[in-house]
Amino acid sequence: MKPKLMIALFFTGGILLISLFWGRYPLPWLAIFNGFQDRPLEKAIFFNLRLPRVLLAAYAGFVLALVGSVLQTIFKNPLASPDVMGVSSGASVGAAFAILFLGGSMFTVTTSAFVGGLLAVALAVLLAHHSNTRQLATFVVTGLAVNALAQSILMILKKIADPQNTLAAIEFWTMGGLGNTTMGRTIGTIATTLPPLVLLIVLNRQITLLSLSDTEAAALGVNLKWVRPGLLALSTLAIAGIVSGTGLISFIGLIAPHIARLITRRNTLAVWLLSGTIGASLLLVADLLARTLTTSEIPVSILTSLIGVPILIAILLRGGKMP
């Protein structure tokens, strides 16, 4: 397993370096070694635009993919993804609300999106808790219900938005993108999401046990009443933090875990880390294409969807079985 993870890390590092220097305005490779002396424009592009964007793309892809692996394990469902509990739709409603009513600044949109994602999942968990059943599928059903509710609210907000101004901003946010990334946003996103991400990694044993039946997991000491909702809460915090900083990014949390398990045929912490590394590579490539394929930047979620849809179809043709 370690050689495969090391190869993936090396590959991702290579894509990261290419992303730093390759773009609509190429940067000289050797300039970084002399501190961009006599190159103030290149220095500004590298530190103010390129570096924050590339770091956020790599980190966001890693988090989305790793949390996707965790959710697929918790739900025992190969089609589970960070959208399953409505966090992405809730974040979209929060962002749209900020754009319409709070001025639409970067800080208000990011904060409101984060709060919206948390509220959506809190509602889903609350509904599941008060359900007459305690089956695992209840969490999925309530997540889908909250997702539908959030989508309805989002459509209402779009309906009242100004077509010439705020509607375009809402649509662009929901398509995902890293075009307005600053170092402050990158640091803020990492600071917000790193604690829950670390806790998920620390609790890897409990997550792995949840891939067994509930009876077996309980017999091995897992408190299902608290562990599963707690892990969902940590996953939500991580995803809400990412989505609030990048907008909606599709399919990374779904396809990267499958690629990792196809490579290893296992479902362990090492595979989750491999999945995260693959997710980082996928988002780095998608972002690089988004800002270089055409003269105007393409929303990155369009490219991740174009990659993800064929893989999703392949999963369905396999009967939805996890590798």
C-alpha positions in Angstrom: 0.0 0.0 0.0 2.7 2.5 0.9 4.4 2.3 -2.5 1.1 3.1 -4.2 0.5 6.0 -1.8 4.0 7.3 -2.4 3.5 7.1 -6.2 0.2 9.0 -5.9 1.8 11.7 -3.7 4.7 12.1 -6.1 2.3 12.3 -9.0 0.1 14.9 -7.2 3.2 16.9 -6.3 4.2 17.0 -10.0 0.7 18.3 -11.0 0.9 20.9 -8.2 4.2 22.2 -9.5 2.9 22.3 -13.1 -0.2 24.2 -11.9 2.0 26.8 -10.1 3.9 27.8 -13.2 1.6 26.9 -16.1 -1.4 29.1 -16.9 -2.7 31.9 -19.1 0.4 33.8 -17.9 3.2 31.2 -17.7 5.8 31.8 -15.1 9.6 31.0 -15.5 10.5 27.8 -13.6 13.9 29.2 -12.4 12.5 32.5 -11.2 11.4 31.0 -7.9 14.9 30.0 -7.0 16.2 33.6 -7.1 13.2 35.0 -5.3 11.7 36.5 -8.5 14.4 39.2 -8.4 13.7 42.0 -10.9 10.4 40.3 -11.7 7.8 42.1 -9.6 4.8 41.2 -11.9 5.7 37.4 -11.8 6.2 37.6 -8.1 2.8 39.2 -7.5 1.1 36.6 -9.8 2.8 33.7 -8.0 2.2 34.7 -4.4 -1.1 36.6 -4.7 -2.9 34.5 -7.4 -1.3 31.2 -8.4 0.0 29.9 -5.0 -3.2 30.4 -3.0 -5.4 28.9 -5.7 -3.3 25.8 -6.3 -2.9 25.1 -2.6 -6.7 25.4 -2.1 -7.4 23.2 -5.1 -5.1 20.5 -3.8 -6.4 20.7 -0.2 -10.1 20.9 -1.3 -9.7 17.9 -3.5 -8.0 15.9 -0.7 -10.7 16.7 1.8 -13.7 16.1 -0.5 -12.3 12.7 -1.5 -11.3 11.6 2.0 -14.6 12.5 3.4 -16.3 10.8 0.5 -14.5 7.6 1.4 -15.6 8.0 5.0 -19.3 8.6 4.0 -19.3 5.6 1.7 -18.0 3.5 4.6 -20.4 4.8 7.1 -23.4 4.4 4.8 -22.2 1.1 3.3 -23.1 2.7 0.0 -20.8 3.1 -3.0 -22.8 6.1 -4.2 -22.7 8.1 -1.0 -20.9 11.4 -1.4 -20.5 14.7 0.5 -23.9 15.8 -1.0 -25.8 12.9 0.7 -26.8 14.9 3.8 -27.7 18.1 2.0 -24.6 20.0 3.0 -23.9 21.3 -0.5 -27.4 22.4 -1.1 -27.6 24.1 2.3 -24.3 25.9 1.6 -25.8 27.1 -1.8 -28.8 28.6 0.0 -26.5 30.3 2.5 -24.4 31.8 -0.3 -27.4 32.9 -2.3 -28.9 34.5 0.8 -25.6 36.5 1.4 -25.4 37.6 -2.2 -29.0 38.8 -2.2 -29.3 40.4 1.3 -25.9 40.7 2.9 -24.0 42.6 0.2 -22.3 39.6 -1.4 -18.8 40.2 0.0 -16.3 37.3 0.0 -16.5 37.1 3.9 -20.3 37.2 4.1 -20.8 34.7 1.3 -18.2 32.3 2.8 -19.6 32.6 6.3 -23.2 32.3 5.2 -22.5 29.2 3.0 -20.7 27.6 6.0 -23.7 28.2 8.3 -26.2 27.1 5.6 -24.4 23.8 5.2 -24.3 23.2 8.9 -28.0 24.0 9.3 -29.0 21.7 6.5 -27.2 18.7 8.1 -28.5 19.6 11.5 -32.0 19.5 10.2 -31.4 16.1 8.5 -29.9 14.6 11.6 -32.8 16.0 13.7 -35.4 14.5 11.4 -33.6 11.1 11.5 -33.3 11.2 15.3 -37.1 11.8 15.6 -38.0 9.1 13.1 -39.8 6.0 14.2 -37.0 3.9 12.7 -33.2 4.0 13.5 -32.1 2.3 10.3 -29.1 3.6 8.4 -31.3 4.4 5.4 -33.1 6.9 7.5 -30.1 9.2 7.4 -30.0 9.0 3.6 -33.7 9.6 3.2 -33.7 12.7 5.5 -30.6 14.0 3.7 -32.4 13.7 0.4 -35.5 15.4 1.8 -33.4 18.3 3.2 -31.6 18.5 -0.2 -34.9 18.9 -2.0 -36.0 21.5 0.5 -32.8 23.5 0.0 -33.1 23.3 -3.7 -36.6 24.7 -3.5 -35.5 27.6 -1.4 -32.6 28.2 -3.8 -35.0 28.4 -6.7 -37.1 30.9 -4.8 -34.0 33.1 -4.1 -33.0 32.9 -7.8 -36.6 33.9 -8.7 -36.3 37.1 -6.7 -32.7 37.9 -7.7 -31.8 40.6 -10.1 -31.2 38.9 -13.5 -28.6 41.5 -14.5 -26.5 41.2 -11.3 -27.2 38.9 -8.3 -28.6 36.0 -10.3 -25.4 35.7 -12.3 -23.4 35.7 -9.1 -25.5 33.0 -7.6 -25.3 30.8 -10.7 -21.5 31.2 -10.9 -21.1 30.3 -7.2 -23.2 27.1 -7.6 -21.0 26.0 -10.5 -17.9 26.1 -8.3 -14.6 27.9 -8.9 -11.3 29.0 -7.5 -10.9 32.2 -9.5 -11.3 34.6 -6.5 -9.0 32.7 -4.2 -6.7 34.7 -1.9 -4.2 33.5 0.6 -6.5 34.6 3.4 -9.3 32.5 2.1 -7.0 29.5 1.7 -5.7 29.8 5.2 -9.2 30.3 6.6 -10.5 27.2 4.8 -7.7 25.1 6.1 -8.0 26.4 9.6 -11.8 25.7 9.6 -11.6 22.2 8.2 -8.4 20.8 9.5 -9.6 20.0 13.0 -12.6 17.8 11.9 -10.4 16.2 9.2 -7.8 15.2 11.8 -10.5 13.8 14.1 -11.9 11.7 11.2 -8.4 10.3 10.6 -7.9 9.6 14.4 -11.3 7.8 14.5 -10.5 5.6 11.6 -11.0 2.4 13.6 -14.6 3.3 14.5 -15.3 4.3 10.9 -13.9 1.0 9.6 -16.1 -0.9 12.1 -19.2 0.8 10.8 -18.6 -0.9 7.5 -19.7 -4.1 9.3 -23.3 -4.7 10.3 -24.7 -2.7 13.2 -24.8 -5.8 15.3 -21.2 -6.7 14.7 -20.1 -3.1 15.2 -21.9 -2.8 18.5 -20.4 -6.2 19.6 -17.0 -4.7 18.9 -17.6 -1.7 21.2 -19.0 0.9 18.8 -21.7 3.1 20.4 -23.9 3.5 17.3 -26.1 6.1 19.0 -23.3 8.6 19.3 -20.5 7.5 17.0 -22.4 7.6 13.7 -24.0 11.1 14.2 -20.7 12.3 15.6 -18.8 11.2 12.5 -21.5 12.7 10.3 -21.1 16.0 12.1 -17.3 16.0 11.6 -17.8 15.2 8.0 -20.2 18.0 7.6 -17.9 20.5 9.3 -15.1 19.5 6.8 -17.3 19.6 3.7 -19.1 22.8 4.7 -15.8 24.6 5.2 -14.6 23.5 1.8 -17.8 24.3 -0.1 -18.0 27.7 1.5 -14.6 28.5 0.1 -14.8 26.9 -3.3 -18.5 26.8 -4.2 -20.0 23.5 -5.3 -17.5 21.0 -6.8 -19.2 17.9 -8.1 -18.1 14.2 -8.2 -14.6 14.5 -6.5 -16.0 13.0 -3.3 -17.7 10.2 -5.3 -15.2 9.1 -7.9 -11.8 9.4 -6.1 -12.7 6.8 -3.4 -13.7 4.3 -6.2 -10.5 4.8 -8.0 -8.5 4.2 -4.8 -10.4 1.0 -4.0 -10.0 -0.2 -7.6 -6.2 0.2 -7.1 -6.0 -1.5 -3.7 -9.2 -3.5 -3.3 -9.3 -2.5 0.4 -11.1 0.0 2.6 -8.7 1.2 5.2 -7.2 4.5 6.4 -4.3 4.1 3.9 -6.9 3.8 1.1 -8.7 6.9 2.4 -5.4 8.8 2.3 -4.8 7.4 -1.2 -8.3 8.6 -2.2 -7.6 12.0 -0.8 -4.4 12.2 -2.9 -6.3 11.2 -6.0 -8.9 13.8 -5.3 -6.3 16.4 -5.0 -4.8 15.4 -8.4 -8.3 15.4 -10.0 -9.2 18.9 -8.8 -5.7 20.3 -9.6 -6.1 19.0 -13.2 -9.7 20.3 -13.5 -8.7 23.7 -12.2 -5.7 23.9 -14.5 -7.9 23.1 -17.5 -10.6 25.5 -16.2 -8.2 28.4 -16.5 -6.3 27.4 -19.6 -8.7 25.8 -22.1 -10.5 29.0 -23.1 -10.0 32.8 -22.9 -12.6 33.0 -20.2 -12.5 30.8 -17.1 -14.7 27.7 -17.1 -16.5 26.8 -13.8 -14.5 23.9 -12.4 -17.5 21.8 -11.5 -18.3 21.5 -15.2 -15.0 19.8 -15.8 -15.3 17.5 -12.7 -18.8 16.5 -13.8 -17.5 15.6 -17.3 -15.0 13.4 -15.6 -17.3 12.0 -13.0 -20.4 11.1 -15.0 -18.8 8.3 -17.1 -17.3 6.8 -13.9 -20.7 7.1 -12.2 -22.3 5.2 -15.1 -19.6 2.6 -14.9 -20.4 2.1 -11.2 -24.1 1.7 -11.9 -23.4 -0.8 -14.6 -21.4 -2.8 -12.0 -24.5 -3.0 -9.9 -23.3 -0.3 -7.5 -21.0 -2.6 -5.7 -18.0 -1.3 -3.9 -14.6 -2.6 -5.1 
